[in-house]
Amino acid sequence: MGKQAKQSRLAKNEALAKARSLRVSPRKLNLVAQLIRGMSAKEALAQLKFNRKAIAKDVLKVVESAIANAENNQNLDVDRLYVKEATVGKSIVMKRFHTRARGRAAGIKKPFSNITVVVAERQDEEKA
């Protein structure tokens, strides 16, 4: 008589991985997420490995985790995976202050963000 199981929002051929509270603004993180949306998994890994942005390493870990989830939990073929979704959201904002001249202070906001990566297995007729 326990709680009912939550319905999964993923299809049978999809796997998900999340990273929460990454120390970067959502706007900057979305620049990296845009690069990999729709790419095959191998291409996305190569793109992130050689990207110059510092947050690309964390996004790489999330994509690798999603691929591992697809392989181990869903039994999907790794060679046919592609990045179906890469969504970025806001998390907490740390508020700090910076001392200024004449006893004044200026506010500083240090934003954090979340990223969710969904990989899916490409069907044979879905050649893109």
ABEGO torsion letter per residue (X at the ends): XBBBBBBBABBAABBBBBBBGBBBBAAAAAAAAAAABGBBAAAAAAAAAABABAAAAAAAAAAAAAAAAAAAAAGBBAAABBBABBBBBBBBBBBBBBBBBGGBBBBBBBBBBBBBBBBBBBBAABBX
